[in-house]
């Protein structure tokens, strides 16, 4: 129609169909901020500096797993009738990475987010507003908890940050309190918290910023003129660990902190997990209000990975690849598999074919959206779904699986 359309996108088909691409990078955060490549998709593919181009050309790719885990049990759902679900009865496999697929409006969220997950949460003592209509949900005794890992912010104030959310900050404050200078001054761990009086800057109350309320507009935050955004008073900043004060440590990226704390196992283990999910570029004290949904979700995953095993947990994620590049998706799949390998179950509502092909087991709903959906079309491994002619997911899976020549084995996990 004679217009210009600019799209910020990670979807492979959309990128391939673009007339012109501007590729940013080369990495994320402090490693990004440059135009790495620009031109047609073909020009991007031959540009050696572009990670996007390498995924488009096939030089880099998310491999199809060479093995599929077998379920170790099932959650039995009978007579789910909420919204467009048509008296749906099915088995949700345990001990696997399970994808819930289907066209938009096919009933995926109604089944999982409105029915199964609220029912499980109520079973484990949580208060829920509503549970979707169903006859029964039978959960094996092996399941001990259910946790939803969504893309909601990890906190809603400037004080919330990756260090506080992952409990890293507890260890860091302990380290500063154990220094000779802190002991000489009688400083305890609380002195290095910006949530309590004593060590924090009282002008901004440890926020590092001051909030200016705007009538009819969103609030504006400006840097605190007293502490210059450092959050602490001068006395607290006078305590150094390896030549750095607490504000300088919070200003480190995860990568920098990994090297700084490499000889402190309790800190380095948590930092390694953040690195594993591709968040090496974020700062320890970065305000949660500046984190994207995908970054918040991956921080939540790291907290789960760092927990000590306390029984079989059911994890639920709804379209976790929203806002993620191919390379980020590859890392996400890897850490989700770690959750399963730790003896848990992971359910993902997803449209991304790279994630779908990486699942052990799929439940495909449809056949269409709205009133024409709400039925279980197919279940089984991605290979089994790809042979189902009645499944749209299967049609697309067949194309993507045919690119791979690996033999996929089905392995049974120990009970």
C-alpha positions in Angstrom: 0.0 0.0 0.0 3.1 2.2 -0.3 4.0 2.2 3.4 7.2 1.3 5.4 7.0 -1.5 8.0 9.6 -1.9 10.7 9.4 -5.0 12.8 11.6 -6.0 15.9 11.5 -9.8 15.5 13.2 -13.1 16.3 10.9 -15.4 14.3 12.9 -17.1 11.6 10.1 -17.1 9.0 9.6 -13.3 9.5 13.3 -12.6 9.2 13.6 -14.7 6.0 10.6 -12.8 4.4 12.0 -9.4 5.2 13.3 -7.2 2.4 16.0 -5.6 4.5 17.5 -6.5 7.9 19.4 -4.5 10.4 21.2 -6.9 12.8 22.3 -5.6 16.1 25.0 -7.0 18.4 27.4 -8.7 18.3 26.3 -9.8 21.8 23.8 -8.6 24.5 24.1 -5.7 27.0 27.6 -4.4 27.3 28.6 -6.6 24.4 26.0 -5.1 22.0 25.0 -1.7 20.7 26.5 -2.0 17.3 25.0 -2.6 13.8 26.7 -5.9 13.0 25.1 -6.4 9.6 22.5 -5.0 7.3 21.0 -6.0 4.0 18.9 -8.7 2.5 18.5 -12.1 4.3 21.1 -13.6 1.9 23.6 -10.8 2.7 23.1 -11.3 6.4 23.8 -15.1 6.0 27.2 -14.5 4.5 28.2 -12.0 7.1 30.6 -13.8 9.5 30.0 -11.2 12.3 26.3 -11.9 12.5 25.1 -14.7 14.8 21.6 -14.3 13.3 23.1 -14.9 9.9 24.8 -18.1 11.1 21.5 -19.5 12.3 19.8 -18.5 9.1 22.5 -20.2 7.0 22.6 -23.3 9.1 26.2 -22.8 10.3 24.7 -22.6 13.8 21.5 -24.5 14.7 19.5 -25.9 17.6 20.0 -29.7 17.2 17.3 -32.3 17.4 17.9 -34.3 20.6 19.5 -37.7 19.9 17.4 -39.2 22.8 13.9 -38.7 24.1 13.1 -39.4 27.8 10.2 -41.7 28.5 7.6 -40.6 31.1 8.0 -42.0 34.6 4.3 -41.6 35.4 1.3 -39.4 34.5 -1.1 -36.8 35.9 -4.5 -37.9 34.9 -7.0 -35.2 33.8 -10.6 -36.2 33.3 -13.5 -34.2 31.8 -11.9 -30.7 31.4 -14.7 -28.4 30.2 -13.6 -24.9 30.8 -14.1 -22.4 27.8 -13.7 -24.3 24.6 -12.4 -27.6 26.1 -14.7 -30.5 25.0 -14.8 -32.8 28.0 -11.1 -33.3 27.5 -9.4 -36.3 29.2 -5.7 -36.8 28.9 -2.5 -37.9 30.6 0.2 -35.3 31.4 3.6 -37.1 31.4 6.0 -36.8 34.4 9.8 -36.7 34.3 10.0 -35.2 30.8 10.1 -31.9 28.9 6.6 -31.8 27.6 5.3 -29.3 25.0 1.6 -28.3 24.9 1.1 -27.2 21.3 -1.7 -26.2 18.9 -2.9 -23.1 16.9 -3.8 -19.9 18.8 -7.1 -20.4 20.7 -6.9 -24.2 20.6 -7.3 -24.4 24.4 -3.7 -24.7 25.6 -3.8 -21.9 28.2 -7.3 -23.0 29.3 -6.1 -26.5 29.9 -2.8 -25.7 31.7 -3.1 -22.1 33.1 -6.8 -22.1 34.0 -7.4 -25.8 35.0 -4.4 -28.0 35.7 -2.0 -25.6 37.3 -4.5 -23.9 39.6 -5.8 -27.3 40.7 -2.2 -28.4 41.5 -1.5 -25.2 43.4 -4.6 -25.7 45.5 -3.5 -29.3 46.2 -0.2 -28.0 47.6 -1.9 -25.4 49.9 -1.9 -22.3 47.8 -4.9 -20.0 47.4 -6.3 -19.7 43.9 -9.1 -17.5 42.5 -10.6 -20.1 40.2 -10.1 -23.6 38.8 -11.4 -24.5 35.3 -14.3 -26.9 35.2 -13.2 -30.6 35.2 -14.3 -33.9 36.7 -11.0 -34.9 38.4 -7.2 -34.5 38.3 -5.2 -37.3 39.8 -1.6 -36.5 40.8 0.9 -39.2 41.8 2.3 -38.9 45.3 5.8 -38.4 43.8 4.9 -34.8 42.9 5.8 -32.4 45.8 5.2 -28.9 44.3 4.2 -26.8 41.3 5.9 -23.6 40.2 5.0 -21.2 37.4 8.0 -19.5 35.8 6.5 -16.6 33.9 7.9 -13.4 32.4 6.5 -11.1 35.1 9.1 -8.7 36.7 11.2 -10.2 39.5 10.2 -7.1 41.5 8.3 -3.9 41.0 10.6 -1.3 42.7 14.2 -0.1 41.9 15.5 -2.0 44.9 14.7 -5.4 43.4 17.6 -6.7 41.3 19.2 -10.0 40.2 21.5 -10.2 43.2 18.6 -9.9 45.7 16.3 -12.2 43.8 18.8 -15.1 43.5 20.0 -14.7 47.1 23.4 -13.8 45.8 23.3 -10.5 47.8 23.0 -12.4 51.1 26.4 -14.0 50.4 28.0 -10.8 49.2 26.9 -8.9 52.3 28.3 -11.7 54.4 31.6 -11.4 52.7 31.8 -7.6 53.3 30.8 -8.0 56.9 33.7 -10.5 57.4 36.4 -8.0 56.3 38.8 -6.6 58.9 37.6 -3.0 58.3 33.9 -4.0 58.8 34.7 -5.9 62.0 36.8 -3.0 63.3 33.9 -0.7 62.8 31.4 -3.1 64.2 29.5 -3.4 61.0 27.2 -6.5 60.6 25.6 -7.8 57.4 22.6 -5.5 57.7 25.0 -2.5 57.3 25.4 -3.5 53.6 21.7 -3.8 52.9 20.0 -0.9 51.1 16.6 -2.0 52.6 17.4 -1.0 56.2 18.6 2.1 57.9 22.3 2.4 58.9 24.4 1.8 55.8 22.1 3.1 53.1 21.7 6.6 51.8 18.7 8.1 53.6 18.0 10.7 51.0 16.9 8.1 48.5 16.4 5.3 51.2 18.7 3.0 49.3 17.0 3.3 45.9 19.8 5.2 44.2 17.1 7.2 42.5 14.4 9.7 43.5 10.8 9.3 42.2 9.1 12.4 40.8 5.3 11.9 40.6 3.9 13.3 37.4 0.2 14.2 37.1 -1.5 12.0 34.4 1.9 10.6 33.3 4.1 7.7 34.5 6.4 8.6 37.4 9.9 9.8 36.5 13.0 8.5 38.3 16.2 10.7 38.6 19.6 9.8 40.1 19.9 10.6 43.8 22.0 13.8 44.2 23.4 12.7 47.6 24.8 9.3 46.8 25.0 9.7 43.0 23.1 6.4 42.5 25.4 4.3 44.8 22.6 3.7 47.3 25.0 3.8 50.4 26.4 6.4 52.6 30.1 7.3 52.7 31.0 5.3 55.8 29.6 2.0 54.2 31.4 2.7 51.0 34.6 3.0 52.9 34.7 -0.8 53.5 36.5 -2.6 50.7 36.8 -6.2 49.6 39.6 -6.9 47.2 39.8 -3.2 46.5 36.0 -2.8 45.7 33.2 -1.3 47.8 29.7 -2.7 47.9 28.4 -0.3 45.3 31.2 -1.2 42.8 30.5 -4.9 43.3 26.7 -4.3 42.5 27.8 -2.4 39.4 29.7 -5.4 38.1 28.2 -7.6 35.3 27.7 -11.3 36.0 30.8 -12.0 33.9 33.0 -9.6 35.8 31.6 -10.8 39.2 32.4 -14.4 38.1 36.1 -13.6 37.9 36.0 -11.4 41.0 34.4 -14.2 43.1 36.0 -17.2 41.4 37.5 -18.4 44.7 34.3 -18.1 46.6 32.3 -21.2 45.7 28.9 -20.2 47.3 28.9 -17.0 45.1 30.5 -18.4 42.0 28.0 -21.3 41.8 25.1 -18.9 41.5 27.0 -16.7 39.0 27.8 -19.7 36.9 24.1 -20.5 36.6 23.3 -17.0 35.5 26.0 -17.4 32.9 24.6 -20.7 31.7 21.2 -19.0 30.9 23.0 -16.3 28.9 22.7 -13.5 31.4 26.5 -12.7 31.7 25.9 -9.2 30.5 23.4 -8.0 33.2 24.6 -6.2 36.3 24.2 -7.7 39.7 22.5 -4.6 41.0 20.5 -3.8 37.9 17.0 -2.6 38.7 14.3 -5.2 38.0 12.3 -2.4 36.3 14.9 -2.4 33.5 14.9 -6.1 32.8 12.9 -7.6 29.9 10.3 -10.3 30.4 12.7 -12.9 29.0 15.5 -11.8 31.3 13.2 -12.0 34.3 12.1 -15.4 33.4 15.7 -16.7 33.0 16.6 -15.2 36.4 13.7 -17.2 37.9 15.0 -20.4 36.3 18.5 -19.8 37.8 16.9 -19.5 41.3 15.2 -22.9 40.8 18.4 -24.5 39.5 20.3 -23.3 42.5 17.8 -24.8 45.0 18.6 -28.0 46.8 16.5 -30.9 45.6 13.3 -31.2 47.7 11.3 -33.7 45.7 9.7 -33.8 42.2 8.5 -30.3 41.1 6.2 -29.6 38.2 7.3 -26.4 36.4 5.0 -24.5 34.0 6.2 -22.0 31.4 3.9 -20.2 28.9 5.7 -19.2 25.6 9.1 -18.7 27.3 10.8 -17.9 23.9 8.9 -14.6 23.5 11.5 -12.0 22.9 14.4 -14.5 22.6 16.9 -14.8 19.8 17.9 -18.2 18.3 21.0 -18.2 20.6 19.0 -17.4 23.7 16.5 -20.1 22.8 19.3 -22.6 22.6 20.5 -21.7 26.1 16.9 -21.8 27.4 16.3 -25.3 26.1 19.6 -26.4 27.8 18.6 -25.1 31.2 15.1 -26.5 31.0 16.6 -29.9 30.4 18.7 -29.4 33.5 15.5 -28.9 35.5 14.2 -32.2 34.1 17.5 -34.0 34.7 17.3 -32.9 38.3 14.2 -35.1 38.7 11.4 -32.7 37.8 8.7 -32.2 35.1 8.6 -29.2 32.8 5.5 -28.2 30.8 5.8 -25.6 28.1 3.0 -23.9 26.1 4.9 -23.1 22.9 4.7 -22.2 19.2 8.5 -22.1 18.6 9.4 -25.1 16.5 13.0 -25.3 17.8 11.6 -25.7 21.3 8.8 -28.1 20.1 11.3 -30.4 18.3 13.5 -30.4 21.5 10.7 -31.8 23.8 10.5 -35.4 24.8 6.7 -35.5 24.6 4.0 -33.4 23.0 0.3 -32.8 23.6 -1.2 -31.2 20.5 -4.6 -29.5 20.8 -7.0 -28.3 18.1 -7.8 -28.8 15.4 -8.6 -25.0 15.0 -9.0 -22.1 17.5 -12.0 -21.0 19.5 -15.2 -23.2 19.2 -13.4 -25.4 16.7 -10.7 -26.3 19.1 -10.5 -27.9 22.6 -9.7 -31.5 21.5 -6.6 -33.6 21.9 -5.4 -34.2 18.3 -2.2 -36.0 19.0 0.2 -37.1 21.7 3.7 -38.6 21.8 7.2 -37.8 20.7 7.8 -35.1 18.1 8.5 -37.8 15.5 5.1 -39.4 16.3 3.3 -36.1 16.0 5.0 -35.3 12.7 3.3 -38.4 11.2 -0.1 -37.2 12.2 -1.8 -35.8 9.1 -4.6 -34.1 11.2 -2.1 -31.9 13.1 -0.9 -28.6 11.9 2.0 -28.8 14.3 2.8 -32.2 12.8 2.9 -30.8 9.3 5.5 -28.2 10.3 7.4 -30.6 12.5 7.8 -33.0 9.6 9.6 -30.4 7.6 12.0 -29.4 10.4 12.7 -33.0 11.5 13.5 -34.0 8.0 16.5 -31.6 8.0 18.0 -33.8 10.7 19.7 -37.1 9.9 20.3 -38.2 13.6 18.6 -41.3 14.8 16.4 -40.5 17.7 16.4 -43.0 20.5 13.8 -43.4 23.3 15.4 -44.0 26.6 13.7 -45.0 29.8 14.6 -43.1 32.9 15.3 -44.8 36.2 12.1 -44.9 38.4 
